[in-house]
Amino acid sequence: MFIAPENRELSPHTGWTRAHWERSADQLLLAVRPYASPGRGLINLPGDRPSWSGPRSDGLEGYARTWLLAALRVAGAQGEDPHGHLDRYAEGLASGTRQPVGTGELNGTFPDAWPLTTEVRQAVVESASVALGLRLTRTWLWDKLDDRTRQRAVDWLLPALGPSPVDNNWWLFGLTVAGFLQDAGIETDRAAATIERALERVDQWYLGDGWYSDGPNRSFDHYNAWALHFYPVLHAHLSDDRALLDRYGPRLHAQLDAHTRLFGADGAPMPYGRSLTYRFAAAAAPWLGALTGHTPLTPGATRRLASGSLKYFLDRPGNRGATDAAGLLTLGWHGPYPPVVQHYSGPASPYWASKGYLGLLLPPEHPVWTDVEEALPAETADAVTTLRAPGLLIQSTAGDGLVRLHNHGSNNHVGGGADEDPCYSRFAYSTVTGPTSQGVPDNHFGLMSQGACTTRGPAVPLGGGDGWAASLSEPRPGPPGVRIASFTLAHGRAELRAHLVVGAAPGTPVRQTGWAATPGRTAQLHPVHGYAPEVRQLAAGSTLFGSGAQVAALHGTTGATPSLFVALASLTAQPDPDPVHALADIEVTGHTLRVAWQDGTVHRLVLDSTVPAVRTEDR
């Protein structure tokens, strides 16, 4: 995708400037135009399959999500619109609301008609993008519409003010619709009640330090940034509601301290959680922090992070970017990748990446556009950051710019079955690897039976401290009463992985796997205690980063008492790295470990099988 000449003086890390953001937004919007319905109410992008909501809903999704991008582009230019984006979307608004329908085929009397939010619940999601776009461009579009079109649009939006049909971030879609209606002086009492109800519900999932669970199931991922912070803080900002901004702004500030550490030096966001196809929407929260003043980032670091992420997806060597030959965003990561596509995602689903363009609302003279880019945390120093609320551990190394995320608290389990989502269930993720989608799971520990390995089960945090995090899980399907206390201690590029298996029958086989690395990265896995000395290489299928992945694997068996298994792992892009076992001396006595790293740092780790619990005692 051709965008604009680079400016390495202003942007020494990425070369990208505001011009790249504006031109790429225009290119994305121009690319979808050929797929608009006759009245432009639907944008029906090509794809191998529709979402579970059907093709008409997918067409609305195409309209709503690209409309949000158009709104950010035009509002950021103070109404200047040389490509005529507003006129096209105004026409689509009029035709889409002329005769709303529930389900139905695209061809018919009203080929542009939008599904009703009361009949197709995905329409509730899209109503938020429609409303937010109208709010951002109210002066240039809404205020110039005829009364009949405005009334039809209001009639379509109003049902979204009801209780959310899904108990997670969906509560904020009604809030966003209400914010627009409140600004426009429409149903203001009902809108205010909707906002209050939504915030009251979402507040129940706030655990502190900037972290919300996406619903009541300990689901922590990018939705924390691009939804659960995005909508309340942006609403407070657009409403100029100082009380709300004082309440939610500091939470965003706290979140950004961790969120910023989840980007690699190459601009890659951490690929964990669902809806990864939204890609550079992960840049929305840093922009929002700059927009509201609630951020720990300098202006130059904000742009470096956001531009790095956008460039990572749109400007990759060998035509391996996120857009296809027609300039359309694909369902996947670098390119199409079906294993990470949710059933609710249609061909236009990736355009929620539009949120990543929020920075265009900051004027060209703002320091985020005029200050020189500054380095990211992953580029400045090795670091291990413990996030106690979600039970996560972030590990980064400046020498290669890689970031790893160790998971001891994020789940997305539905019901009590053994099925799990690889984008939530792994013990570790990185900005350059996995997760594997078929065959052998990467970064996994489980019990073996007849060649199959148990899944992890929901992770219950056991605590965290300086450089470490721990969790408790019950393997599925597994013998009743079996529990596994798991622990990660990170230092530099090295990871100590310990698992205490409680309640398993003597002689039960276990397996620990390592990173599914791509060429140019070196993954190491070394047995320390409880495993056989042999390290096997197992085929692991495809990942976001390519096919033919392999993972290292260790095998062992449980003993007659609670059994401890300890390994050292490493992932690096540095050439010819030392073996990982040379990075630490480890002594194991019972369930106590003494870990002495090369630089003299010493940790003493105690795994208690009676609670189970984990604690460290620095020496």
C-alpha positions in Angstrom: 0.0 0.0 0.0 1.6 3.3 -1.1 1.0 5.9 1.5 3.5 8.8 1.7 7.3 9.6 1.7 8.9 8.9 5.1 10.3 11.6 7.4 13.1 10.1 9.4 14.0 13.4 11.2 10.6 13.8 12.8 9.9 10.1 13.0 13.3 8.3 13.4 11.7 5.0 14.4 8.9 4.6 11.9 9.3 7.4 9.3 5.6 8.0 9.4 3.8 11.3 10.0 0.2 12.5 10.1 0.2 12.4 6.3 0.5 8.6 6.4 -2.5 8.4 8.7 -4.6 10.6 6.5 -3.7 9.0 3.2 -4.0 5.4 4.5 -7.5 6.3 5.9 -8.5 7.6 2.5 -7.1 4.6 0.7 -9.0 2.2 3.0 -12.2 4.1 2.4 -11.8 4.4 -1.3 -11.1 0.7 -1.5 -14.5 -0.3 -0.1 -16.6 2.0 -2.4 -17.1 -0.5 -5.2 -18.8 -2.8 -2.8 -21.6 -0.4 -1.7 -25.2 -1.3 -2.3 -27.2 0.9 -4.8 -28.2 3.4 -2.1 -24.9 3.0 -0.2 -26.7 1.8 2.9 -24.7 -1.5 3.0 -21.1 -2.3 2.1 -21.0 -5.9 1.1 -17.4 -6.9 1.1 -16.3 -10.2 -0.6 -15.6 -13.2 1.6 -15.6 -16.9 1.8 -18.4 -17.0 4.4 -20.9 -14.7 6.1 -20.9 -14.2 9.8 -23.5 -16.1 11.9 -25.7 -12.9 11.7 -26.1 -13.2 8.0 -25.2 -11.2 4.9 -27.4 -8.2 5.6 -25.9 -7.7 9.0 -22.5 -8.0 7.4 -23.4 -5.3 5.0 -24.4 -3.0 7.8 -21.2 -3.9 9.5 -19.3 -2.8 6.4 -21.2 0.5 6.4 -20.9 1.2 10.2 -17.2 0.4 10.7 -16.0 2.2 7.6 -18.3 5.1 8.5 -16.5 5.4 11.8 -13.2 5.7 9.9 -14.7 8.3 7.6 -16.0 10.3 10.5 -12.6 10.3 12.2 -10.9 11.3 9.0 -13.3 14.2 8.3 -13.6 15.4 11.9 -9.8 15.4 12.2 -9.7 17.7 9.1 -12.3 20.0 10.7 -14.9 19.2 8.0 -12.6 19.2 5.0 -13.7 16.3 2.8 -12.0 16.3 -0.7 -13.0 12.7 -1.4 -16.7 13.3 -0.5 -16.9 10.7 2.2 -19.7 12.5 4.1 -22.1 12.7 1.2 -21.8 9.0 0.5 -22.4 8.0 4.1 -25.2 10.5 4.5 -26.9 8.8 1.5 -26.3 5.4 3.1 -27.8 6.6 6.4 -31.0 7.7 4.6 -31.4 4.6 2.5 -30.4 2.2 5.3 -33.0 3.5 7.7 -35.8 3.9 5.1 -37.1 0.4 5.6 -35.2 -1.4 8.3 -35.7 -5.2 8.3 -34.9 -8.1 10.6 -33.4 -11.0 8.6 -33.7 -11.3 4.9 -31.8 -11.4 1.6 -29.9 -8.6 0.2 -31.9 -8.4 -3.0 -35.5 -7.2 -2.7 -37.6 -4.1 -2.5 -35.2 -2.4 -0.1 -31.7 -3.6 -1.0 -30.0 -1.1 1.3 -32.2 -1.7 4.4 -30.5 -2.1 7.8 -31.5 -5.0 10.1 -33.3 -3.9 13.2 -31.4 -3.9 16.5 -34.4 -5.6 18.1 -34.2 -8.6 15.7 -30.5 -8.9 14.8 -28.4 -8.3 17.9 -25.2 -7.7 15.9 -26.9 -4.5 14.8 -26.6 -3.3 18.3 -22.8 -3.4 18.0 -22.9 -1.5 14.7 -25.3 1.1 16.1 -22.5 2.3 18.3 -20.2 3.0 15.3 -23.1 4.7 13.5 -23.9 6.9 16.5 -20.2 7.7 17.3 -19.6 8.7 13.7 -22.7 11.0 13.8 -21.5 12.5 17.0 -18.1 13.3 15.6 -19.4 14.9 12.4 -22.6 16.4 13.8 -21.8 19.9 12.5 -21.1 18.7 9.0 -23.6 15.9 8.5 -26.4 15.4 11.1 -27.3 19.1 11.4 -27.7 19.3 7.6 -30.0 16.3 7.2 -33.7 16.7 6.5 -36.0 16.1 9.4 -37.5 12.8 8.0 -34.0 11.2 7.6 -33.1 12.3 11.1 -36.2 10.8 12.6 -35.8 7.5 10.8 -32.2 7.3 12.1 -33.4 8.1 15.6 -36.1 5.4 15.3 -33.4 2.9 14.3 -31.0 3.9 17.1 -33.4 4.1 20.0 -33.8 0.4 20.8 -30.1 0.2 21.5 -30.8 2.1 24.7 -32.3 -1.0 26.2 -30.4 -3.5 28.4 -27.5 -5.2 26.6 -28.3 -8.6 25.1 -24.7 -9.7 25.9 -23.2 -9.3 29.4 -19.8 -7.9 28.5 -18.4 -4.8 26.7 -21.7 -4.7 24.8 -23.2 -2.5 27.5 -21.1 0.3 26.2 -22.7 0.2 22.7 -25.9 1.6 24.3 -23.9 4.2 26.2 -22.4 5.3 22.9 -25.7 5.7 21.2 -27.0 7.5 24.2 -24.1 9.9 24.1 -24.9 11.0 20.6 -28.7 11.3 21.3 -27.9 13.3 24.5 -25.7 15.7 22.5 -28.4 16.1 19.9 -31.1 16.8 22.5 -33.1 13.7 21.8 -34.6 11.5 24.5 -32.1 13.0 27.0 -33.6 11.5 30.1 -33.7 8.0 28.7 -30.2 8.5 27.3 -28.8 9.6 30.7 -30.4 6.5 32.3 -28.8 4.3 29.7 -25.3 5.8 30.3 -25.7 5.4 34.1 -26.8 1.8 33.8 -24.0 0.9 31.4 -21.3 2.4 33.6 -22.7 0.8 36.7 -22.5 -2.6 35.1 -19.0 -2.2 33.7 -17.7 -0.9 37.0 -18.5 -4.3 38.5 -15.7 -5.8 36.4 -13.1 -3.2 37.3 -10.3 -4.9 39.2 -8.0 -1.9 39.6 -4.7 -0.8 38.0 -6.5 0.0 34.8 -7.9 -3.5 34.2 -11.4 -4.6 33.4 -12.6 -8.1 32.8 -14.7 -8.3 29.6 -17.7 -9.6 31.5 -17.8 -11.8 34.6 -15.4 -14.5 33.3 -11.8 -13.1 33.9 -11.4 -12.4 30.2 -8.5 -10.0 29.8 -7.2 -8.9 26.4 -7.2 -5.9 24.0 -11.0 -5.3 24.7 -9.8 -3.7 27.9 -8.2 -1.0 25.8 -10.2 -0.7 22.6 -13.7 -1.1 24.3 -13.8 -0.9 28.1 -11.7 2.2 28.3 -12.4 3.6 24.8 -16.1 4.2 25.1 -16.5 5.7 28.6 -13.5 7.9 28.4 -14.2 9.1 24.9 -17.9 9.8 25.9 -16.7 11.8 28.9 -14.3 13.8 26.7 -16.9 14.5 24.0 -19.5 15.5 26.6 -17.0 17.6 28.4 -18.1 15.8 31.6 -15.3 16.6 34.0 -16.7 14.4 36.7 -16.8 11.3 34.5 -13.4 12.1 33.0 -12.0 12.4 36.5 -13.4 9.0 37.3 -12.4 7.1 34.2 -9.4 9.0 33.0 -7.0 7.8 35.8 -8.0 4.3 35.0 -7.0 4.8 31.4 -3.7 6.3 32.6 -3.0 3.2 34.7 -4.0 0.9 31.8 -1.6 2.6 29.4 1.4 2.0 31.6 0.9 -1.7 31.0 -0.7 -1.5 27.5 2.4 0.3 26.1 4.6 -2.6 27.2 2.6 -5.0 25.1 4.0 -3.8 21.7 7.2 -5.1 20.2 9.8 -2.9 18.7 8.5 -3.8 15.3 5.1 -2.3 16.2 3.3 -5.6 16.7 0.6 -5.7 19.4 0.5 -8.8 21.6 -1.6 -11.4 19.7 -3.7 -12.7 22.6 -7.4 -12.7 23.2 -10.3 -12.6 20.7 -11.0 -10.4 17.7 -7.3 -10.2 16.8 -8.4 -9.2 13.3 -9.1 -5.7 14.7 -5.3 -5.3 14.6 -4.3 -1.7 14.9 -7.4 -0.8 16.9 -4.9 -1.5 19.7 -3.5 2.0 19.1 -6.9 3.6 20.1 -6.1 3.7 23.8 -2.8 5.5 23.5 -4.4 8.1 21.2 -7.2 8.5 23.7 -4.8 9.1 26.5 -3.2 11.9 24.5 -6.6 13.3 23.6 -7.7 13.5 27.2 -4.4 14.1 28.9 -4.7 10.9 30.9 -1.5 9.1 29.7 2.0 8.3 31.1 3.3 8.6 27.5 5.1 11.6 26.0 3.6 12.8 22.7 6.6 11.4 20.8 6.2 8.0 22.4 2.5 8.0 21.7 3.0 8.6 18.0 5.8 6.1 17.8 3.6 3.4 19.3 0.6 4.1 17.2 2.5 4.7 13.9 4.6 1.6 14.6 1.4 -0.5 14.9 -0.3 0.9 11.8 2.9 0.5 9.8 3.4 -3.1 11.1 0.1 -4.1 9.4 -0.1 -1.9 6.4 3.5 -1.7 5.2 5.1 -5.1 5.3 7.7 -6.5 2.9 6.7 -9.0 0.2 3.0 -7.8 0.1 2.3 -9.6 3.3 0.3 -6.7 4.8 -3.2 -6.8 6.3 -4.8 -5.6 3.0 -5.3 -7.7 -0.1 -4.7 -6.7 -3.7 -7.9 -4.7 -3.8 -6.8 -2.7 -0.7 -9.4 -4.4 1.6 -8.5 -5.5 5.2 -8.6 -9.2 5.5 -9.8 -11.5 8.2 -6.6 -12.5 10.0 -3.4 -10.9 11.2 -0.7 -10.2 8.5 -3.0 -11.7 5.9 -6.0 -14.0 6.0 -5.8 -16.5 8.9 -9.1 -18.3 9.6 -8.1 -19.9 12.9 -8.3 -16.6 14.7 -11.6 -15.5 13.1 -14.7 -15.6 15.4 -18.1 -16.9 14.2 -19.5 -13.4 14.7 -17.0 -11.9 12.3 -18.0 -11.1 8.8 -15.9 -9.8 5.9 -16.1 -6.2 7.2 -15.3 -7.1 10.8 -11.6 -6.1 10.5 -12.7 -2.5 10.0 -13.1 -2.0 13.7 -9.5 -1.3 13.3 -10.9 2.2 12.5 -10.7 3.0 16.2 -6.9 3.1 15.8 -7.3 6.3 13.8 -8.6 8.2 16.8 -5.4 10.3 16.8 -6.7 12.2 13.8 -8.9 14.1 16.2 -5.8 15.7 17.6 -5.0 18.8 15.4 -1.9 18.8 13.2 -0.2 21.3 15.6 -0.5 19.0 18.6 2.7 17.7 20.0 1.8 14.1 19.2 2.3 15.1 15.5 5.1 17.7 15.9 7.4 16.1 18.5 10.1 13.8 17.5 9.3 10.1 18.0 10.7 8.4 21.2 11.5 4.8 21.8 9.1 2.3 23.3 9.7 0.4 26.5 10.6 -2.7 24.6 13.4 -0.8 23.0 15.0 0.9 26.0 15.8 -1.8 28.6 15.0 -5.3 29.6 12.0 -5.4 31.8 9.6 -7.7 33.6 6.3 -6.1 34.7 3.8 -7.9 37.0 0.2 -7.1 36.5 -1.5 -8.3 39.7 -5.1 -7.6 38.8 -5.3 -9.7 35.6 -2.6 -12.1 36.7 -0.3 -11.4 33.8 3.5 -11.0 33.5 5.1 -8.9 30.7 8.7 -9.7 29.8 10.6 -7.6 27.2 14.2 -7.6 25.9 15.7 -4.5 24.4 18.4 -6.3 22.4 15.8 -7.8 20.1 12.6 -5.8 20.8 10.6 -8.9 21.6 7.8 -8.9 24.2 6.4 -12.0 25.9 3.2 -12.2 28.0 2.9 -14.9 30.6 -0.7 -15.7 31.5 -1.7 -16.7 35.0 -5.2 -15.2 35.2 -6.9 -14.6 31.8 -9.6 -17.0 30.7 -12.4 -17.2 28.3 -14.0 -20.5 29.2 -17.7 -21.0 28.5 -19.4 -23.7 30.5 -17.5 -26.6 32.1 -16.2 -28.5 29.1 -12.7 -29.2 28.0 -12.8 -26.8 25.0 -10.6 -23.8 25.3 -9.5 -20.9 23.1 -5.8 -21.0 22.3 -5.8 -17.2 22.3 -6.6 -17.2 26.0 -5.5 -20.6 27.4 -1.7 -20.6 26.7 0.8 -20.0 29.5 2.7 -17.6 27.3 2.4 -15.4 24.2 4.8 -13.2 22.3 4.8 -10.5 19.6 6.5 -12.9 17.2 5.1 -16.4 17.8 2.0 -18.5 17.9 -0.4 -19.5 19.2 -0.7 -22.8 17.4 -4.1 -23.5 16.1 -4.0 -27.3 15.5 -2.0 -30.2 16.8 0.4 -29.7 19.6 -0.4 -26.5 21.7 2.6 -24.2 22.3 3.6 -23.0 25.8 1.4 -25.6 27.5 1.6 -28.0 30.4 -0.8 -30.9 30.8 -1.4 -34.6 31.6 -1.1 -37.1 28.9 -3.5 -40.0 28.2 -3.4 -42.2 25.1 -1.4 -39.7 23.2 -3.8 -36.8 24.0 -3.0 -33.9 26.4 -5.4 -32.3 28.8 -6.4 -28.7 28.4 -5.5 -26.2 31.0 -8.8 -25.3 32.5 -9.6 -21.8 33.9 -6.5 -20.2 35.5 -7.1 -18.9 39.1 -4.4 -16.4 40.1 -2.3 -17.4 43.1 -0.4 -14.1 43.3 2.5 -12.3 41.7 5.5 -10.3 42.7 8.8 -9.0 41.4 9.3 -10.9 38.1 6.9 -13.7 38.8 3.2 -14.8 38.6 1.4 -18.0 39.6 -1.9 -19.7 39.1 -3.9 -22.7 39.9 -5.9 -24.8 37.4 -7.7 -28.1 37.1 -6.8 -29.9 33.8 -9.7 -30.9 31.6 -10.7 -33.6 31.0 -8.8 -35.0 33.9 -9.1 -37.2 37.0 -11.2 -35.6 39.7 -9.2 -33.7 42.3 -6.2 -33.1 40.2 -4.8 -29.5 40.5 -1.8 -27.9 39.1 -0.1 -24.9 40.7 1.9 -23.2 38.0 4.6 -20.5 38.3 6.6 -18.3 35.9 9.7 -16.4 36.9 11.2 -14.2 34.2 14.6 -12.6 34.0 16.2 -11.1 30.9 15.2 -13.5 28.1 15.0 -16.5 30.4 11.8 -18.0 31.9 11.6 -20.5 34.7 8.5 -22.6 34.4 7.5 -24.7 37.4 4.4 -26.8 37.8 3.4 -28.7 41.0 0.9 -31.5 40.2 -1.3 -32.4 43.1 -3.7 -35.4 43.2 -2.6 -37.2 40.1 -2.0 -41.0 40.2 1.7 -42.1 40.3 3.1 -42.7 36.9 0.8 -40.2 35.1 2.6 -38.8 32.1 3.0 -35.0 31.7 4.2 -32.8 28.9 5.6 -29.2 28.7 5.9 -27.5 25.4 7.8 -24.3 24.4 7.6 -21.5 21.9 6.4 -22.0 18.3 9.1 -19.9 16.8 9.4 -18.6 13.2 12.7 -18.3 11.2 14.9 -15.7 12.7 13.9 -16.5 16.3 15.5 -19.1 18.5 13.3 -21.0 21.0 14.9 -23.0 23.7 13.5 -25.4 26.3 15.6 -27.2 28.9 14.6 -29.8 31.6 15.6 -28.9 35.1 13.7 -31.2 37.4 11.1 -33.9 36.9 11.5 -34.3 33.2 13.4 -36.8 31.1 16.6 -35.3 29.6 15.4 -35.7 26.0 14.0 -32.6 24.3 11.7 -33.5 21.4 10.6 -31.4 18.4 6.9 -31.8 17.6 4.9 -30.6 14.6 2.4 -28.0 15.7 0.6 -26.8 12.6 0.2 -23.2 11.7 0.3 -19.9 13.6 -0.4 -16.3 12.9 3.2 -16.1 11.6 3.3 -19.0 9.2 2.8 -22.7 8.6 4.8 -25.7 9.6 5.5 -24.6 13.2 7.4 -26.9 15.5 7.6 -26.7 19.3 10.1 -28.3 21.7 8.5 -30.7 24.2 9.6 -32.2 27.5 8.1 -35.3 29.0 7.9 -36.8 32.6 5.8 -38.8 35.0 4.3 -38.0 38.3 5.5 -39.7 41.5 3.8 -41.0 44.6 3.6 -37.5 46.2 2.8 -34.1 44.8 5.2 -33.9 41.8 7.3 -30.9 40.8 8.3 -30.2 37.2 10.7 -27.4 36.4 12.1 -26.2 33.1 13.9 -23.2 31.6 12.7 -21.6 28.4 13.8 -18.8 26.2 12.7 -17.0 23.1 15.1 -14.6 21.3 15.9 -13.0 18.0 19.5 -12.4 18.9 22.0 -14.5 16.8 23.7 -17.5 18.3 22.3 -17.1 21.9 23.9 -19.0 24.8 21.9 -22.1 25.9 19.2 -21.1 28.3 20.6 -23.4 31.0 23.7 -21.2 31.1 21.6 -18.3 32.3 20.8 -19.6 35.8 21.9 -22.0 38.5 18.9 -23.8 40.0 18.8 -25.9 43.1 15.7 -28.0 43.9 15.0 -29.2 47.4 11.6 -30.8 47.8 9.2 -28.1 46.6 11.6 -25.3 47.1 13.8 -23.8 44.3 16.8 -21.5 44.6 17.4 -19.6 41.4 20.6 -17.7 40.9 20.8 -15.7 37.6 24.0 -14.8 35.8 23.9 -11.2 37.1 23.8 -12.3 40.7 20.1 -11.9 41.3 18.8 -14.7 43.5 15.2 -15.9 44.1 13.9 -18.5 46.5 10.7 -20.1 45.4 8.4 -22.2 47.6 5.4 -24.1 46.1 3.0 -25.2 48.8 0.9 -28.3 47.9 -1.5 -28.0 50.7 -3.2 -24.7 49.7 -1.8 -24.8 46.9 0.1 -21.5 47.0 3.3 -20.0 45.8 5.6 -17.5 47.4 9.1 -16.1 46.7 11.8 -15.1 49.2 14.5 -12.9 47.6 18.0 -13.7 48.9 
